[in-house]
Amino acid sequence: MDLDLAQLRALDAAVTEGTMDAAARALHITPSAVSQRLRALEASLGRVLLVRSKPVTVTDAGAAVLRIARQIDALASELSAEVAGDTGDDVPARRSIPLAVNADSLATWVLPALASVDGIDFEFHREDQEHTTSYLRDGTVMAAITSESTPVQGCAVEPLCVARYVPCAADTYVVTWFPNGVSRRALAAAPVVEFDRKDELQRRYLARRGVPDATPPRHQVPASADFVAAVRLGYGWGMVPTWQLPDAGPKVVVLDERGIDVPLYWQQWNLRSAALDRVREAIMAAATSLRDG
């Protein structure tokens, strides 16, 4: 199979930009040239790769090719950076590294961990830890923090740390909703704060306590700091990572020390990249500090 770099870049640009016209502008060619390259790529592979919708989407075959296209482009960028360095250029070449990170990690320890990694432009994709690998599968990101220990095809996986989530609520909320303790009956009526519809932590805790999933009223607050703020303000109880408890404030109390442990893993493309290795080292060092702390 002979892969044409220009055709692969046309596929990447079409999906990234969403339309043929936008892809053409990004590649500095005409929309007709983009379409020709995509048709040639599909013809050479014998597969339909794109759904020509707005925005453009990939088929299952297209997702696999897109992942390879982005990996090849990453290697090409790495080579360009090394060559630029060999010329003695005073301005070091920068690299762009897209990462998928769950909101709680991004808001607490990931941003500080990567702040000292110079020469890299980060593109963060925020997603629940149970769903970040979808970005790896379609090639959107080069690495992800995930709760999945099984590596995505073409990726390597390493354990990071265990995030412990405990049910918390404001002290005034406890007086109102749990005056006689955190019982199953009280949990069935007490309002809950969730991150979004994908957030399963509160549901898992309720299931552990024997409470039907659909029973309590729910608030959805899709931002890590705002989630904790909603708990502090008494909107409902919610599962808060223990490393975020110092930021919750003295009026937020832990309802049950028996939390839910969520193992976190680092998955990245299985290729040699000096820039990606620097990111990995920073993430692993920060995770080690979390474990030791």
N, C-alpha and C positions, 0 to 999 in steps of 0.2 A: 504494500500500500504506500503510494507516494502522496505525501501531504504537502500542499502548497501553503506557505506561510501567509501570503497575501489573502488567500481564500479563508484561512482560519481567522485572520484578523477581521475580515468582513463579517464572519459569523459572530465573533465576540462583540464587535461594534453594534451590529444589528440588535442583539439581545440587550446589551448594556444601554444603548440609547433609546431603544423602543420602536424606532421607525427607520425605514431605509433612508429617508432624507436626513435625519439626525446622524445616522451612521456615516453617510457620505460627508457631512460637515466635519465629523470627528476624524475621518481618514483623509480629508482634503481631496476627495475624488467626487465623481458624479453619482447620483442615485442609480443611474443605469449601470455604471461600473460595479457598484455594490451588488446589484441583482445578478449581473453576469457572473461575478465571482461565486456567489452563493449557489447559483444553478450549476456551475462547473463543479463545485465541491459536492453537491448532492449527486450529480451524475457520476463522479468518480467513485463515490461510496455506495451508490445504488440504494440510497435511503432518503426519505424526506426528513429534513432536519428542522425545518421551521414551519410554524403556523403563521401565515402572513396576516395576522390580526393587528389591532392597535391596543396595547403594545404588542410587538412581536414576541412570540413564545416558542419554546423548543419542544420537539417531540421527545420521546424516550431516547431514541437514537441520537437526536440532536443534543440532549443533555450530556451524553457520554462524549461526543465529539467536542462540545463546548468545554468540558472539563480539561480534555487534552489540549485544546487550543490555548486555554489560559495558562496551563502549565508550561507549554512551549514558549509562550510569550514571556512568562516569568523568567525562564532560563535565558531567553534572548536579552531581556533587560539586565539580568545579572552579568551576562557577558559584556554588554555595552558598558556597564559600570566599571568592570575590571579593566577593559581596554582604555576607558577614559582616565582611569587612575594611572595606567602605565604611561600615558602621555605627559604626566606631570601637571595636569590641569589644576589650577588653584582652587576651582570650585568643585568640590566632590559631587559626584552624581548621586541623586536621591532615588530611593525606591519607594514604591507604594505597596503596602501590605494590607489586604482586606482580611478582617478577622470577624468571626461570629462569636459573641459573648453573651452569656445570660445577664440580665439587668442587674441582679444583686452583686455579681462579681465585678461588673463594669463600674458600678457606683461606689464600690468599697476598696478593692485591692488591685484591680487590673490597671486602672489609669495611673496610680502612683508607681506601679511596677514598670510601666513602659515609658514613663516620663523621661528617664535618663537614656533611652535608646535613641541616639542621634542619627540623622540622615535618612529617616524613614517617615513617610507620610502614611498615617493609619486611617483606614476606612472601617469603622466599626459597624457591624450589623447586630442589632440587639434582638435576641430571641430567647425563649425559654430553653433551659439547658437540655430538655428532652427533645428539642426540635432544631438545635443549631446544626446538626449534621446534614440537614437538608441542604444547607448552603454549601457544604463540602461536596455533596453528591452532584450538584449542578455546576460546580466550578466557580461559584460566586466568590468564595473565600479560599484563602490558602491554608487557614488553620481555624480551629474552633475549640472553645471550652464547652464540654458536653458531659452528659451523664451516661452516655453510651460507651461501654467498654469494648464493644466489637468494632474493629476498624472499618471505616468506609473503604470501598475498593480504591486502591491506589494511595492509601494513607497509612501512616504509622500512629500508634496510640501509646500514651504513657499516663500513669496515674498522677493526679495532682494532689488533691486533698479531699477531705470529707466536710461538706457544709452541713451543719446541724441547724435545723429550723425548729423553733419552739413557739407554741401558741401564746400570743401576748395581747394585752388590752389595756386601755387607760384605767386608772384606779376608779374614776367616777363611773365608767362603763361597768366595771365589776360590781359595784354597789347596786347598780340598776338591774343588771341582767343575771348576775350570779350571786345573789345575796346569801344563798344557802350552799354555795360551792358550785364547782363546774360539773354539773350532773348531765346525764344524757338528755333528760327532759329540758333542762335549761339551754343546752346546745342546740336543740331542735328549734328553738324560738329566737335565739340570739342572733342579731345581724352579723354577717361575715364580710371581711374585706378580702377581695381577690385581686390578683394582678391583672388578669384578663381571662378570657374563656378557656385558654389553654392551661391555666394554672390549676394543677391537680393537688397541691399540697394541703389546702384546707379540706378538700374532699377526702383525701386519704386519712387525715386526722379524724374527721367525722365518722368515716367508715370504721376506723379503729375503735371509736367510742360507741358504735352501733347506731349512729344517727343516719336516717335515710338521706341520700344525696340532695334531693330536691326540696328538703324541708326549710332551712333557714333563708331569710331574705339576704340578698347579696349586693355589695357595692363593688364596682370594678375600677381600680386605680392603676393604670398601666405605666407607672414610673416608680423606681425603687424608693427614692427619698419621699415622694408623695404618698406612697403606700404606707410607709412608717408614720408619716404625718397624719394620715387618715386614722390609723390605729390610735395615735396619741390624742387626736381630737375626739375620739369616742364614736366614730362611724361604725365600728365593729371590731371584732377580734380578728387577728390574722397571724399567719406563720412568718416569723421574722428570723433571719439568720443570726446566730449568736454573735458573730463579729460585727453586726450592726446594732446590737443592743446599746452600746455606749452612746450612740447617736440618737437613740429613741427618747432619752430623757428620763428623769426620776419618776415621773408619773405613769410610766408604762411598766406594767408588772407581767411577769411570766405566769401563765395560768397552769402550766403542766411542764415539769422538767423533762418528762419523757417525750422528747421531740422526734423528729423524723430526720434521719441521716441520708444525705444525697451525695454519693461519691462523684467527684468531678474528674474528668480526664482531659488531656490535651491531645487533640488529633490534628495532624498536619499532612500536607502533601508529602509523599515519600520521594522527595527529590533533594539534591544537595543545593542549598542556597545560603550564602553567608548571611544575607540580611534576615532570612527566616530563622536561621540558627540563633542569631542574636536575640530575636524576639522570644524564641523558645527558652533560651537561657534565663532571660529576665523573668518570664512567667514561672519557670520551675523554681527559681530562687525565691520568688515571692510566695509560692505555694509551700515551699519548705518552711518559711518563716511562719506561715499560718499553722502548719502542723505542729511546729515546735512551740508556738505560742499558746 
